[in-house]
Structures are given as structure tokens and as C-alpha cells.
Amino acid sequence: MAQFFKAKPNQAKKLSQKIALTVQRLDHLGAGIAEHQGKVVFIPGALPGETVEVQLTEQKKNYAHAKLQRVSEASPDRQTPPCPWYGKCGGCDLQHLSLPRQLEYKRQALGDIVSRAAAQPVVVNCDDLSGDSWHYRRRARLATLLDKDTNKLALGFREEGSKSVVGIDSCAVLAGPLSDLISPFATLLNRLKGKQRLGHLELTLAANGLFAVLRVTAPLAQSDKKLLSAFADERQIAFLLQGNEGELEFLSNSHELPYYQLDELKLAFAPGNFIQVNGEVNQAMVKQAINWLDVQAGERVLDLFCGVGNFSLPLAQQGAEVIGVEGVPEMVAQAKKNAAINGLDNLSFYCADLSEDLVAEPWLGKIDKLLLDPARAGAYESLKWLKKMKPSRVLYVSCNPASLARDSVLLFEAGYQLTRLGLVDMFPQTHHSEGMALFELVN
């Protein structure tokens, strides 16, 4: 006899009846926190002080997640998001909170998480580094998704926690010239015969113009390339195709790499190279780092996770002997070129996996100052070599306060004291925050 399977309802995922809750604070991801029947409840989109109507979407032993259904009593800090795709697109998540309160929240979150690691109160004791809160991104990667039923390609950003793509016409946090390209690009890509072969589209506003890199999973027909080339010429865009192996093909007359300026310094970068997306805040961040480190001529300075030289070149301008180390070979090569372009010969660059054993590295030894700008995973493995390096000052630029907090324990144990801590608001309208911390050797 045939047996038919009937799925049992998943109690952990089952929606509850609507319940009213009062929001107490925000968590480190920007979600509102309330309490219900002895559990902490996380509510994305809710603000402190609000009375909200929610449905529980997931319940665990000590906490639950909820979906915001209605704001019964709104916070005075709530504002109407200007973006028509807000709440659908997986990009911004704090547009509903006024900018002064966004900064206050990020400042508090940064101090709290470092305080827990230090096992003592830590105060964010320096001015925030912030800039324009809209149209600040000079680079973005747009996703594509082809609907096989309609044969229409969506161009935009992915929904939070989903592979679905929210098609957009503009972006309020993307630099104006790039935002203006989204709708024309969506129309253009839908005209291509090989649109099923398209991956993401990367747009960059550089000091030397507009750049677009289109990822393709298989070669495009010549007719498609002609359409793309004509579009690039008409819009004065440097246009490149990028294949599965990273190979690049220029479809525009310009073969120049994009670059950005740090005062008089010129830093070129290739597609795929990391750069800070907020140019205004990056400029301020570099100046503050140099000021805090107080680099003197003739000092030996180590810049770990140096990228294409964002900190290394300005440090070398101070007359120091600068050693830059990066794990991506292509970026190390570009950093060397950038030093040469800017006429700086007091730098040396090395490629090394900074999460591995560094004992045999030729650059590891006594230094005067150390700068770290790691990815979200942090610099824990690198900081295990502090006793061999013995810098008098360590400046840590962090894009993940949790990693900064964890890594600071190694610095405390090695005899360093946290003397300055400041917020770097690289991504307004989102919960993401960066921090800059200065540690000084006291024994």
C-alpha cells in the first residue's frame, strides 16, 4: 500500500498570533530588542521606545525572531525612508532611523562590544569620522537574475537572506553618476542575446571617470559586444568584460585602470581589488591614522593587510620606512606600481597569508609602529607576533567591531593600553560600522 508523506508543522518557524511589544534597544545588527514571556525578541525595523505589533517567526529556548507588522506608537527618531525599495532590497537597513541617532547607536555599540572584551568600561572618546549620508558609495556590485518564464533580466541587489534580486531603477546611497546608470544598463542588458550568460555588474566612479565591469559565464556574441561598446562610447564609460577565470576584455577605447586620489597621491586599482567605497570618509580616515600614529622620519612602520597602498603610501610621505604586506598577489603588484607612480622609494611590499605561521617571513622583526586594516575576520593570528615586533603604537582599523574586541585582548595581554577609540561611519543608512583604535605600549 502506498504511503503519502505529510509534513508536520515546524513549530519553530510557525507564525504566532499578533502580539504587542515595547522595544527597549537595538542589537548590534540594528534590530529592535523586546521581551516576551521571558525571551529576548529580535525585531528588524523596530526602534527603541516604540510599541509595535509583531508576529513571532522563529522561537528558540531563550530568544525569538519576529516580523514587524505595525508600529502602534512611533519613536520621534523614526523617519520615512526615501528609497522605494527599502525593506525589500538587502542593502540598507537603517533608513528608518534619523542620522544623528544612527551615529549614536553605532558609537554605543562600538563602545559596548570593546568594553566586554576589555572587561572594563571603554568609551568612544574621539570625534566620529562621517560624511554625506546619501550618494556616498563610489563603487557597487549589482546582481542579475533572469526570469526564465518572462525572459526578463532583473538588475539590482539581492533580498536579505535570499537569492532573489530586487530590480531597481536608482540607488539613494550610490554616487549620483552611478545611480543614473542603473536603469539604462537594465534596458541594455535585456537587449542582449546572451543575457542568460551574465553575472554581476560592477560600477565604479573613479577620479578618472566611470568604469563598468560585466561578469560573463560564457563568451558573448559579437553583436552583443557591439551593443555594449556603443553604450560605453555614448556614455563615456570604460567598459570591461570579465570571464570565469578573471580574464578581462576591454570593450571601450580607454584601457586605463581606475584610480582615486588621496590629496596629491594617485592610487590605481584593478577590477576585483579592494578599495574603501566611501571616498570622503576614507580620506579622513587616512589623515586620522597618520595623526594618531605620529610617524616620524626614519621610523620603521609595518602596514598589514595593505591592499593597493591606501595607508602605506601616505605613511611613506612622512619619511618613514614602510613595509606593506597583503595576501592577494595582484594587489601587492598594484601597490608596488602605485609607489612607483607616485615617486616613493621608501616602501617595500610583500605577499603573505597573514593567517598562517609568519616566523620565516623576511619582513617580520622589530618595528616602531604597526597599522592593521584587516577584513571582517580580523587580525588575531598576526597579533600573536607582537613580542617579536614590539611597536610602541598599534593602530587598528576595523570593519567588524567584534573582531576588534577579540583581537584587543591580545594587545592588552602584551602590555598595550587602549588610548583612543573612534567611530568611522563608512556606511550610513546601514547598521555596519567601522572603528579606529590606538593602542600604546605601557610596559
N, C-alpha and C positions, 0 to 999 in steps of 0.2 A: 504494500500500500504506500502510495506517495505521501510524503510528509512535507508540509509547507512551513517554511520558517517565518515566524512573525516577530519582528524586532520588539524587544521590551523598551519601554520609555527610559531614556537616560535621565535619571533623577538629578545628576549633577548639572546637566545642561538645560533642564526643563525650566521654562519661563514661569515666574511666580505671578501671583496677583499683584496688581499695582500697590505699592506702599509709599508712604510719605516719610522722608528722612530729612534731617538737618545736617548740612555739610559743615565739617569742622575745620578742615585744612586741605592742602594739596599734597599729593605724594611726589616723589622725585620724577615721575613721568607726566606730571601735570594733571592727573586725575583727582577729582574730589574724593575726600575720605569722610565716611559717616559710620555710625554704628547701628547694628540691628540684631537684637537677640544675642548679644554677647560677641558678635562677629564684626570685624572690620569690613566695611563695604567700599569698594573702589568704583567711582562713577565718573567716567570720562565726560568732560563738558560741563561739569558742575563746579561751582565756586564756593569758597568759604563764606559761611553766613547765610547761604541760600536754603530755602525749603524747597525740596524737589520731589517729584513723583517719579518713581523708578520701577523697573521690573528686574528681579534677580535673574541673571543669565547663567551663572555658574556658582556653585556652592561647594566649598571645602570645609574642613573641620573648623578652622579658625578664621577664615575670611571668605568673602564672596565678591563676585563682579556683578555689576548692574548696568542696565541701559537706561539712560536718561530719557524720560517720556515727556516731562513738562516741568518748567520752572514756575513754582507757585509764588514764591517771594524771591525776587532777583536781587543780587548784590549790586550796590552802587558802582562797583568796579566792572560790571558786565557791559560790554559794548556789542553792537551789531557787526558781525564780520562782513567786510566789504566784498569778499570773494564769493561768487555764486556757487562755487564747487566746495566750499568749506563744509567739512563733515563727511564728504564723500571721498575727495582726494586724500591720499595718505601723507600729504606733505605737512602743512601747518596744523597745529593742534591747540594754539593758544590765542587765536584771533579774537575770541570772545572775551579776553581779559585785557583791560587797559594797559598800555605800555609801561607806565610807572609801576603798576602792580606786578607786571611780568618781571621787571628788573628786581623788585623787592623779593619776589618769590624765588628767583634764581639765586640771589645773593644769600638768602636764608638757607636754601637747600645746599649750596656750596659750603657754607659755614658748618651746618649740621653734620654733613657726611664726613668732613675732615675732623670735626670735634670728636666723633665717635671713634675714629682711628687713633686720635691723639690721646683719648681717654681724659680729655680736659676741654673746657670751652675754648673754641677758636673763633675769632671774629674776622670777618672780611673787612680789613682795615685800610683799603685803598679805593680810590675812585673807580667806578665802573668804566670799562672801555666799551663804548657803544657808538653807533652812528645812525644813519637813516634806517627807519624801521620798515620801509617799503621799498621795493625795487632795488634791493641791495645785492642780490646774487649775480655775480658776473659769469657764472657757469652753472649748467644744469643738464641732467641726463633725462630725456623724455622716453618713455616706454611706448612701444607699438603693440597692437593686438588686432589681428584680422578676424572678423566675424565671418565664418565660413558660410553661414546662411545668407547673409546680405552682401558678402564680398566687400564690406566696407572696413577700412583700417582706422582704428582709433589711435590718436596721438595725445599723450598726456602723462599722468602719474598713476601709479598703482594704488588701489584702495588699501587701507590699512589691513595687514594680515591676509591679503588676497592676491591672486594673480590677475584679477580683473583690472582693466585700465579705464580710468575715468578720462574721457576725451574732453579737452579744454580748448578754449579759444585764446586765453591770455593767462598771465600769472602775476599776481599782485606783489610777490616778493622777488620776481625775476627782473633784472635790469630792463628798462623800457625797450631798447632796441631788440633784445632777445624775445621779450614777451610779444612784441609786434610781429615776430616771425612765426609764431606757433600756428595760427590759422592758415596763413599762406602755405606753410610746409605741409599741414594736414591735407590741404587740397592737392598739392603737388604729388605727395606720396600716393594718394588714391588714384592718380592718373597712371602710375607705373604698371607695366605688365607683370613685373616680378615682385609685386608688393608682398607676396607670401614669403619672400626671401629676406625681408627687412627685420632688423633687430632694433636696438635703441638708436636714438638721435641725440648726440651731444652738441650743445650750443655754448659758445664761449664769446664773451665780449672782452677783447684784449686791448692793450694800448695801441696796437697796430691794426685794429679793425675787428670785423665779425668773422667767426670761424664756425663751421659745422662739420661734424664727423658722423657719417651714417654707417652703422654696422650692418653688414650683409652676410648671410649664411651661405650664399652661393653667388657666383658671378651674375651680374645684371646684363641684360641685352644692350646693344649699342644704342638703340632707340631710347631706352630708359636713361642711359648715361648722358645722352644729348639733352634730354629734358632737364636733368639735374644741373648740367653745365650751363645751360641757358638761364636757368633760375639763379644760379650763383653769379653769373655775369650781370644780370639785370639788377640784382640786389647788392652787388659788390661784396660778396661773401667768399672767403677762402673755403672751398668745399673739398672734402676728402671722403673716400670710401675706405672702410676698414674690414678686412676679411677675417676668417676664422682664426688664422694664425697671427693676427695683429698686423698683417701687411697693409700698407697704405697706398692709395692711388689718388693723386690729385685730379680733380675734375675742373679746376679753375686755373686761371692764368698765374695766380700767385702761388709760389711754393715756399713762402716764408713761414717759419714757425711763429705761433703767437708768443707774445711776451707781455709782462706787466712791469710797472715802474715802482721802485722804492726810492723816492726822491730822484737822484740822478742815476741810480743803478738800474740796469736793464736785465731782467731775468726771463729768459726764454724757456718754454716748456713744450713738450710733445704731447699729442693725444694720449691719454692714459696716465700721464704724470700727475701727481697730486699737487694742487695749489689750494690756498685758502680761498673760498668762494666770495668772502666779503672783503673787497679790496680796501675800503676805508678803515675798517676795524683792523685788518692785517697791518696796515701802515702804522697805526697807533700802537699795536701790539709789539712790533719790532722795535719801535723807539723806546717803549717802556722797558723791554727786555734789556736793551743796551744800557739804559739808565740804571736799572736795578743791579745788573752785574758789575757796573762800574769798571769796565775793562780798561786796562792801561796798556800803553805801547810796550811791546816786548813780552807780555804775558802769553802763556800757552793756554789756549781755550779749546775745549772739545765740544763739538756740536753733534749730538747723537740724534739719529732719525732726521738727517739734514735735508732730505728732499733735493730740490734743484738749487739749494743755497739760500733759502729765504732768510735765515738768520746768519749763516756763515759769511756771506758777502758783506753785510753791514758791520759785523763784528770785525772783519778784516780791515775795514775802513778805519777802525780805531787804532790800527797799528799793531794788533795782536797777531801772534802766530796761531792760525785757526786750523783745526783738523775736523773735517766733516765726515761722518760715517752714515751710510744708508744701505738698506738691504736690497734695493732694486737696482740692478746694474745699469739700466737705461737712464735712471735718474742720476746716478753717480757720474756717468759720462756727460750728461747735460750740465751738471753742477760744475764740472771741470771747464766746459765750454763757456759757461756764464762767467767764471772767474777770468778767463782769458779775454772775453768780450769787454769786460769792464776794467782790464788792465791791472788786475790784482794778482800778485805772485806770492803773497804770504799765506796761501792756503794750500792744503793737500786734502784729497778726498779718497776714501776707501770704501769698498763694498764688503759688508759683513752682515751675517744674520745675528742680530743683537739679542735674540732669544736663546742663542747657543753658548757654548763654552768659549770665552774670549781670551783665554790665557796665552794663546800663541799669536794673537794679533799684534803687529808691529807698532801700532799707534797707542796701545794700552800702556800707560805709565803715569808718572807724576804730572799733574796739570795744575793750573792756577784757578780756572773757572770751568764750570760744566753747565751746558744748556741741553735740555731734553725736550723734544716735541714729538712724543710717540703717538701712535694710533690709539684707538679705544682700549686695546689690550694693555696699554701702559708700558712701563719700563722696569718691571720688577727684576728681571734677570740681569739687566745692565747695571742696576744699582748694587748688585751683590759684589761689584768690583770697586766699591768706594774706597776701601782701605788702601788699595793699590794706587788709586788716582789722587786721593786726598785734596780735592779742590777746596778753597776757602769759601766759595759760594757755589750754590747749585740753584739754577733757575729752571723750574719745571712748568712747561706749558701743557695744559691738559685739556683734551676734548671729552674726557669722561671723569667727572669728579670722584666716582667710585674707585677708579684705578689710581688716581692721585692719592686718595685717602689710604688705600692699601700700601702703595709704594712709600708713602711718607713715614710709615713705621720703620722701614729700613734706614731712612735718614735719621730719624730720632735715635735709633739704636746705635748709629755710627757717630753720634755726638753732634748732630746738627739741630739747630733751633729754627722753627718757622718764624720769620720776622715780617714777612709781607704776604698778603693773600688778597687777590683782586679778581673780580668778575670780568670775563671777556664775553660780551654778548654778540657772538658771531652769527647767531641765527634768530633774530627777532621773529615773533609770532609763532615760535615753537618752544617746547619745553627744553630743548637742547641748550646746554650752557657749557662754556669753557672757563677754565680758571688759570691764573698765573700765580705761582708760589715761589717765594725766595727763601732758601734755607742757608743759614750761615753756620760755619763750624765754630763751636764754642769750647771744645776740649779735644 
